[in-house]
Amino acid sequence: MTQVSIEEYAVAGGSPYALTTGPDDALWFTMVDSGRIGRLVPGAEPAHHQLEPTCGPTVITTGPDGALWFTEYRAHRIGRITLDGTVTEFTVPTPDCAPFGIAAGPDGALWFTETAADRIGRIAVDGRITEFPVPVTGGFPSAITAGPDGGMGFTMNQADAVGRIGMDGAVAVHSLPSPAAAPVGITAGPDGALWFTEWAGNRVGSITPQGVIESYDLPTRGAEPHGITLGPDGALWTALEIGALARIGRHRP
């Protein structure tokens, strides 16, 4: 059996949610319940930047401007934090839209999902926001990522579908073959396809730019796959919730 060394770092305030590597090679993370953005360099004390305590910072990513951008799910805003801790917040035009996923696009802007408003948003680095409707009511657009074909791919958790939005705002929706899949995470794979998790379906799936979908059962029943990302080894790594037996899954396309 391969021996794996695991280290843990305490972060005051609790409830860390998402994290990303910043342009300074530090780990930046959200603390959803305490309304903080954290920064961690292994071996050093973590730093915290306090936001409005109830804003609910959720997903965070590095932007094309060298800052970190994040969604504020409860405050319905998009936030930006520079490496020196300066925070700017932008209110999304649609009220109560509950932004969740966010990712840099190929056009030099950030694209985000509006889970409660059936929209995909685009925010330029100067803060200008444009919103595009998704042609499904109650679809709950969730995670979003840059695709291999110049568009953005996103999951629709309550619609059991994966969508694509082009830089012109045109949206295509692809229904998954199996009902009650509840897709969440999505990432670009090494094979030119987008890979996603089916939280309720206990599968991971892929979709090509042509819309061809494949799904693969996970070996552990009730694993509840959530996040997914491409690792440096060319494999897809998946976060499996499964309660106290939480695991990380790995598969190679």
N, C-alpha and C positions, 0 to 999 in steps of 0.2 A: 504494500500500500504506500502511495506517495505521501510523504510527510509535508504538511503545510504549516507554515508559521503564521499565526494570526496575532496581530496587536490591536488593542482597543485604546481609544483616546476619549477621555471625558470631555463633553462640551456643555458648559453650564447653560441652563435654560431648557434643555430637553427638546424632544420632538424634532430631531433633524430629519429632513425629508429627501431632498434631492441634492446632488452635488455635481461639480464639474471641475476640470482643471483649468485654472485661469492662465492668462498670458504671462503671469509671473511665476508659473510652475507651482503655485500653491493650490490647495483644494479650497474651493468656495462652496458653501452649502447654505440651504435655507433651513430655518427653524420655524415651522409653520404655526405652532401654537403660541410661541412667545414673540413672534413678529420680529425676527432678527435675521440678518445675513452674517454668516460666520466665515472665517478664513483660518485655515490650518496648514502649518508646515510641520511635518512629523519631527518630533523632538523639541518643538517649541510650544509655548502656551497658545491656545487658540484665541483669536481676536473676534469680537462681536460688534456688529453695527446695529443699533436699535432703530427699528422702524416704528410706525404706529403699531402698538401691541396686538391689535385685532385684525391686522390687514391680511394675514394668512399667506406669506410668501411661499410659493410652491415649487415650481420648476425654474432652474437657473441654467444659463448657458453663456458662453463667451460670444460677444458680438464682434462684428467686423471692424469696430472702432477701438478695440482694445479694452473695452469696459465689459462688465458682467451685466446681463439683462435677466430679469426674472418676472414671473407673474405674481400678482397679488389677488389670489382667488376670492377672498372675502371682501376686499376693498374695491374690486373691479378696476384694477389699475395695472399698468406695466411699469416696472421699476428698472432703474439703471444705477449701477454703483461703480465708481472708478476705483483704481487700485489704491488710491489714498483714502477711500471711504466716503467720498462725496456722493450723495444719493439724490437722484431726480426721479420724480414720479409723474406718470402721464395717465390721466383718466380716459378709459375707453368710452367712446361716444354712446354706445348702447348701454342703458342702465342695467344693473344686476346681471351682467353677462357671464360672470365667473370665469375669467381666463385661467387656463391650466397649463397646457403644453406651450413651449416656445423653442424656436430653433432659428439659426441664421440661414438665410436663403442665398441663392446664387446671384441675386440682384443687389447685394449689399445692404439689405434690410433684414429685420427680424419678423418672423411669421408666428402667429400664436392662435390657439384655439379658444373659442368662447363656448364653454360647455352648456350654459343655460340659455344661449341665444341663437343656436344653429347658425353660427357664423365663423369664418376664419378672418383673422385680422392681420394687417401688415403695418408695422411701425418702422418708419425711416429713422436713421440715427439722430435726426434733428427733432424727433418726437411726433412727426405728422403720422396720423393713423388713418388707414383706409380699411373698411370692412366689406366682406364679400359673403352673401348668403349661401348656405348649403341647402340643396333642394330636398331636404328631409326634415320633418318636424320631430323634435324630441330625440334626435340622433345622438346627442351628447358627444360632440367631437372632443377627443382627449389628447393623446400624444401626437406630436408632429415632427417630421424630419425632412431634410433635403433629400430628394430622390436622385436616381442616376440619370434621369431624362430631363433635367432642368426645371422640374416642378417640385412641389412639396407634397409628401404623402402624410396622411393622418388617419387615425383610427376613429371609428364612430361606435362608442361602447354600447349604446342602447339600440342602435340600428343594425348591429351585427354586420358591419360593413367597413370597408377601407376606402378612403377618398383620395383624390388627387386634385390639387389646385395649381394651375399654371401661373406664370408671372403676370398674365393678363387678367387673372381672376376667374377664368373658366374652371368650373368644378365638374369632375366626373366621380360617380359613386359606384363601387363594385360590391355587391352583396356577397357575403361569405356563403359557401355551400351548406354549412351546417347551422341550424338555428341555435339560439342561446349561446353564442360563442363569447360575447362580451369582450371584444378586443380592447387592449389597453396600450401597451408599449409598441413602438415601431422604430426601426432603424434601417439604414442602407446596408445590404450585405455585400460580400466580396464577389458575388455572382451576377451583379447587375439587377438584382431584384430587391424589393423591400421585404423585410422580415418583421413579423408582428406576433404578439402573444394573444392567445384566446383564454382569458382569465377564467371564464365559466366553462369553456369547452375542454380545458386541460390539454391544449395543443399549442404548438407554434406553427405559423404558416408563412407562406411567401407569396408575393404577387409580382409578376413581371410588368414591365412598362406596357405590354400588350393586354394586361388584365387577366393573365392566366394565374389561377390560384391553386396552391397545393397546401395541404395541412398534414401535420405529423403529430401523432399521439405521444404524450410524455409517458415515460415508464412508471412514474409515481402517480398513483391515483390521487385526485384532489389536490394537486400541487399548486393550483392557483397562480400560474405564471403572470408576472406583472411587467417589470422593466426588461428591456432587451437592448444589447449593444454589441457592436463588432469589436472584438479584442485584437491585440497586436499580433496574435498567433493566427489570424485569419479565420477564427471560429466565432460563432455567435454565442454570447453568454447571456443567460436569462436568470432573473431573480424569481425564485419560487417561494411563495409566502408560507404555505402549509404550517401555519401556527408555530408551535414550539420547535418543530422539526425543519425550520426554514433552511433552504439550500440554494446553491447556485448551480444552474445547469449549463452544460456546454455541448454544442453540436456543430458539426462542420457541414456546410452545404455540399 
